[in-house]
């Protein structure tokens, strides 16, 4: 009897030791099923340095970054986009912009323009010269903008005060940058380089709006003023063409800073 009891107690002891081992084995299996890494080496189940399937990687659109405000609408085209803050300018362009500030020119640096043979590497959009509005805003090279601003402040304004006893409110321009050839010729216009500006009319503070078209026979004051505009412009620009030169210039003054090897100036 005692021998049978001893055998029963021995079997029970063996079963009680096996239960923890089985439980431990089941626990390990469950952890392994929920983890793609190695439990023994403590490797993570997901590589934190790679893209996971839970966060899809989109193609075709540039990522948005807080440091670049111009990328907040990366999915849409922009017109007249300002120059990128990281764009590096040559020293000559930087010096020219200092000149614009001295002349009190309100302008915006624009992104480079490249259209075939036309374009401007570092364009500026001028909205005003001091208190004088430019309508519409003119897209030009910085050199042309500085030349025009110097002429406006030093010649145009004093001439208006002398002839009309009034300051200048607005310069109405008809064309600044425009990719085109000279009419009737196969030569690229200075407008296509951003080096030209067409003035259609000059509005004064007293309400007078002086049309550039050839004045009437007895419009002595207007004729004198426009003659000053033409003559004084030749001291600043390399080309000044206006009413009386040809039919294409019958209603505006064309100013440009075309670089001619001979130094010749065309004032007509």
C-alpha positions as CSV (number, residue, x, y, z in Angstrom):
1,X,0.0,0.0,0.0
2,X,2.8,2.3,0.9
3,X,4.6,1.5,-2.3
4,X,1.5,2.5,-4.4
5,X,1.2,5.8,-2.6
6,X,4.8,6.5,-3.2
7,X,4.4,6.0,-6.9
8,X,1.3,8.3,-7.0
9,X,3.1,11.1,-5.2
10,X,6.1,10.8,-7.6
11,X,3.9,11.1,-10.7
12,X,2.1,14.2,-9.3
13,X,5.5,15.8,-8.5
14,X,6.6,15.3,-12.1
15,X,3.4,16.9,-13.4
16,X,3.7,19.9,-11.1
17,X,7.2,20.7,-12.4
18,X,6.1,20.4,-16.0
19,X,3.3,23.0,-15.6
20,X,5.6,26.1,-15.2
21,X,7.7,24.9,-18.1
22,X,4.7,24.5,-20.4
23,X,3.3,27.9,-19.3
24,X,6.7,29.6,-20.0
25,X,6.8,28.0,-23.4
26,X,3.3,29.2,-24.3
27,X,4.1,32.7,-23.1
28,X,7.3,32.8,-25.2
29,X,5.3,31.7,-28.3
30,X,2.7,34.3,-27.7
31,X,5.3,37.1,-27.5
32,X,7.1,35.9,-30.6
33,X,3.8,35.9,-32.5
34,X,3.3,39.6,-31.7
35,X,6.9,40.7,-32.4
36,X,8.8,40.4,-35.7
37,X,12.1,41.0,-33.9
38,X,14.2,38.6,-31.8
39,X,13.2,38.3,-28.2
40,X,16.6,37.0,-27.1
41,X,18.6,39.9,-28.7
42,X,16.0,42.7,-27.9
43,X,15.9,43.9,-31.5
44,X,13.0,46.2,-32.3
45,X,10.3,44.8,-34.5
46,X,10.2,47.9,-36.7
47,X,13.2,49.7,-38.2
48,X,12.7,53.3,-37.0
49,X,14.9,54.6,-39.7
50,X,12.8,53.5,-42.7
51,X,9.4,54.3,-44.1
52,X,6.7,52.0,-42.9
53,X,3.6,51.0,-44.8
54,X,1.4,52.8,-42.3
55,X,2.7,56.2,-43.6
56,X,2.6,56.2,-47.4
57,X,5.3,58.0,-49.3
58,X,3.7,60.3,-52.0
59,X,5.5,61.1,-55.2
60,X,5.2,64.1,-57.6
61,X,4.9,66.8,-54.9
62,X,7.8,68.4,-53.1
63,X,7.7,68.0,-49.3
64,X,6.7,71.0,-47.3
65,X,9.3,72.4,-44.9
66,X,8.7,75.1,-42.3
67,X,11.9,77.0,-43.2
68,X,10.7,77.7,-46.8
69,X,7.5,79.7,-46.8
70,X,7.2,79.6,-50.6
71,X,6.6,75.9,-50.6
72,X,3.3,76.1,-48.8
73,X,1.5,75.9,-52.1
74,X,3.8,73.4,-53.8
75,X,0.9,71.8,-55.7
76,X,-0.2,75.0,-57.5
77,X,1.7,77.1,-60.1
78,X,2.7,80.6,-59.0
79,X,2.9,83.7,-61.2
80,X,5.7,86.3,-60.5
81,X,7.1,84.1,-57.8
82,X,9.5,86.1,-55.5
83,X,13.2,85.1,-55.5
84,X,14.1,82.2,-53.2
85,X,15.7,83.5,-49.9
86,X,18.7,81.2,-50.6
87,X,19.4,82.6,-54.1
88,X,22.9,84.1,-54.2
89,X,23.4,87.4,-56.1
90,X,26.6,88.7,-57.7
91,X,28.1,91.7,-55.9
92,X,27.0,94.0,-58.8
93,X,23.3,93.1,-58.3
94,X,23.6,93.6,-54.5
95,X,25.2,97.0,-55.0
96,X,22.5,97.9,-57.5
97,X,19.8,97.1,-54.9
98,X,21.5,99.4,-52.5
99,X,21.2,102.1,-55.1
100,X,17.5,101.4,-55.4
101,X,17.1,101.8,-51.7
102,X,18.9,105.2,-51.8
103,X,16.6,106.3,-54.5
104,X,13.6,105.2,-52.4
105,X,12.4,102.7,-54.9
106,X,9.8,100.2,-53.7
107,X,10.5,96.9,-55.4
108,X,10.3,93.1,-55.0
109,X,13.0,90.6,-56.1
110,X,11.5,88.1,-58.5
111,X,12.5,84.6,-59.5
112,X,14.7,84.4,-62.6
113,X,12.9,84.7,-66.0
114,X,14.0,82.4,-68.8
115,X,12.0,82.3,-72.0
116,X,14.0,81.1,-74.9
117,X,16.3,83.9,-76.0
118,X,14.5,86.3,-73.6
119,X,14.9,86.6,-69.8
120,X,16.3,88.4,-66.8
121,X,18.6,86.6,-64.4
122,X,17.8,88.8,-61.4
123,X,14.6,90.8,-62.1
124,X,12.9,93.3,-59.9
125,X,9.3,94.5,-59.9
126,X,9.0,98.2,-59.3
127,X,5.8,99.5,-57.7
128,X,6.8,103.1,-56.9
129,X,9.6,105.6,-56.8
130,X,9.3,107.6,-53.6
131,X,5.7,108.8,-53.6
132,X,5.3,108.3,-57.4
133,X,3.3,105.2,-58.3
134,X,4.3,102.9,-61.2
135,X,1.1,101.6,-62.9
136,X,1.2,98.8,-63.6
137,X,4.2,97.6,-61.7
138,X,7.2,97.3,-64.0
139,X,9.4,94.2,-64.3
140,X,13.0,95.2,-65.1
141,X,16.6,94.6,-64.6
142,X,18.0,96.3,-61.5
143,X,20.2,98.6,-63.7
144,X,17.2,99.7,-65.8
145,X,15.1,100.3,-62.6
146,X,17.9,102.4,-61.0
147,X,18.5,104.4,-64.2
148,X,14.8,105.2,-64.6
149,X,14.4,106.1,-60.9
150,X,17.4,108.5,-61.1
151,X,15.9,110.2,-64.2
152,X,12.5,110.4,-62.5
153,X,13.7,112.1,-59.4
154,X,16.4,114.3,-60.9
155,X,14.7,115.3,-64.2
156,X,11.0,114.4,-64.5
157,X,9.9,115.8,-61.1
158,X,11.7,119.1,-61.4
159,X,10.5,119.6,-64.9
160,X,6.9,119.0,-63.8
161,X,7.2,121.5,-61.0
162,X,8.7,124.1,-63.3
163,X,6.1,123.7,-66.0
164,X,3.0,122.8,-64.0
165,X,3.8,123.8,-60.5
166,X,3.0,120.3,-59.4
167,X,4.6,117.1,-58.3
168,X,4.2,113.7,-60.1
169,X,1.6,111.3,-58.8
170,X,1.7,108.3,-61.2
171,X,3.7,107.1,-64.2
172,X,1.6,105.0,-66.5
173,X,3.7,102.5,-68.4
174,X,2.7,100.4,-71.3
175,X,5.4,97.8,-71.4
176,X,8.4,96.7,-69.3
177,X,9.7,93.2,-69.7
178,X,8.2,91.5,-72.8
179,X,9.7,88.7,-74.9
180,X,9.5,90.1,-78.4
181,X,11.6,91.3,-81.3
182,X,11.9,94.9,-82.6
183,X,8.9,95.6,-84.9
184,X,9.8,94.8,-88.5
185,X,13.2,93.4,-87.5
186,X,14.6,90.0,-86.4
187,X,16.5,91.5,-83.6
188,X,15.5,90.9,-79.9
189,X,14.0,94.0,-78.3
190,X,15.5,95.4,-75.2
191,X,12.1,94.7,-73.6
192,X,13.0,91.0,-74.0
193,X,16.0,91.6,-71.7
194,X,14.2,93.8,-69.1
195,X,16.2,96.8,-70.2
196,X,13.4,98.9,-71.6
197,X,10.3,100.8,-70.4
198,X,7.5,102.5,-72.4
199,X,5.9,105.6,-70.8
200,X,2.3,106.3,-72.0
201,X,1.3,109.2,-69.7
202,X,2.3,111.1,-66.6
203,X,-0.3,112.0,-64.0
204,X,0.4,115.0,-61.8
205,X,-0.7,115.8,-58.3
206,X,-2.9,118.7,-59.5
207,X,-5.0,116.2,-61.5
208,X,-3.4,116.8,-64.9
209,X,-2.8,113.7,-66.9
210,X,-0.2,114.4,-69.6
211,X,-0.6,112.2,-72.6
212,X,2.7,111.5,-74.3
213,X,1.2,111.7,-77.8
214,X,2.2,114.7,-79.9
215,X,0.4,117.7,-78.4
216,X,-1.7,120.2,-80.4
217,X,-0.3,123.2,-82.2
218,X,-1.1,125.6,-79.3
219,X,-0.2,123.3,-76.4
220,X,3.0,125.2,-75.7
221,X,3.4,124.1,-72.1
222,X,2.8,120.4,-72.8
223,X,5.2,120.6,-75.8
224,X,7.9,122.2,-73.7
225,X,7.4,119.6,-71.0
226,X,7.6,116.7,-73.4
227,X,10.7,118.2,-75.1
228,X,12.3,118.3,-71.7
229,X,11.4,114.6,-71.1
230,X,13.0,113.6,-74.4
231,X,16.2,115.8,-74.0
232,X,16.8,115.0,-70.3
233,X,16.2,111.3,-70.9
234,X,19.1,111.2,-73.4
235,X,21.5,112.0,-70.5
236,X,20.5,108.8,-68.7
237,X,19.4,106.3,-71.3
238,X,21.1,105.1,-74.5
239,X,17.8,105.1,-76.4
240,X,14.9,107.5,-76.2
241,X,12.3,107.2,-79.0
242,X,9.0,109.0,-78.9
243,X,6.2,110.6,-81.0
244,X,7.5,112.0,-84.2
245,X,10.1,109.2,-84.6
246,X,7.8,106.7,-86.3
247,X,4.3,105.4,-86.2
248,X,5.0,102.6,-83.7
249,X,6.1,105.3,-81.1
250,X,3.3,107.7,-81.8
251,X,1.8,107.2,-78.3
252,X,4.7,106.6,-75.9
253,X,8.2,107.3,-75.0
254,X,10.5,104.3,-75.2
255,X,13.5,104.3,-72.9
256,X,16.2,101.7,-72.8
257,X,19.9,101.1,-71.7
258,X,21.0,99.1,-74.7
259,X,24.8,98.5,-74.6
260,X,26.3,99.7,-77.8
261,X,30.0,99.1,-78.4
262,X,30.5,102.5,-80.0
263,X,28.8,104.3,-77.1
264,X,26.2,105.7,-79.5
265,X,23.0,107.1,-78.1
266,X,19.8,107.1,-80.1
267,X,17.6,110.1,-79.1
268,X,14.8,110.7,-81.6
